[in-house]
């Protein structure tokens, strides 16, 4: 069964919220609010930057490794398996 995906009604739905003028307005309001929050609270937020950097290290490690679920899952026929077997000889 063949469906025509080029009708004008489907292209309106695909554009979605992020291409609308409301999204642009919310983005501008968010930038303005962020600017004022930063300028008003900069003095007491700067004391937390060293802690934020220290916290960023384990968070990046956790999210980049996806919870360490990928370690040791190499199949015996993969390149890693062949390299580790040849290193043992």
N, C-alpha and C positions, 0 to 999 in steps of 0.2 A: 504494500500500500504506500503510495507516494503522497506526502503532504507538502503544500506550498508554504515555505517559511519566509517568503519575501513579501507578505502582506503588510500594509502600513500599520496595522494594529499591533503586530508583534514587535515592530521596531520601537513603538512608543513604550511598551512594557520593558524592553531591554535597556532603555536609557537609564531607568531607575532613579533613585533618589539622588545619588551623588553627582548626577549631571544636571540637576534642577537648580533653579535660582534660589530655592530655599536652602539647599546645601551650601551654596556660595555665601549666602547671608549668615548661616550658622558658622561657617569657617571664619568669616571676617569678625563676627562677634567673639568667637573663641580666641582669635589672635589678639583682639583688643583686651579681652578679659585677662588673658595670659600676660600681656604686657603690664597691665596695672597690678596684677598680683605679684609679678616679679619685682617691679619698682617699689612697691610698698613693703614687701616682705624679704627683700634681698639681704638686709642686715642680719636678721636672725636665721636665715636659711643657709648662709655661707658657712656657718660653723659646722654644718652637717655634711659638707662635701667630702671630707676624708672618709667618713663612715659610708657614704653612698658609693664611693669608689671601691672600698673594701667589700661591700655587699655585692657590687656588680660582678666581681670575679667568680664567686660560687654560683651566682644566678646564670651567668653566661655559660659556665661549665655545665650546669644542669640542663639548660635549654639547648645548648649546642649538641650535647650527647644524647638528648631525649631520654634522660633518666637512666643512662647506662644500659639500655636494653640491647644494644648492638654489639657489645664486646663478646668475643669468643663464639660467635655464631657462624663461622666460616665453614663451608662444606669441604669435605676431604678432597674434592676435585678442583677446588678453586686455586688461584695463584698463591694465596696466602698459605694454604695447606701444602702445596708443592714446595714452596720456599722453606717452610719450617721443617719439612721432612728431609730436604736436601741438606739443610744446615746441621742436622743431627748426624749425618754420615761422616 
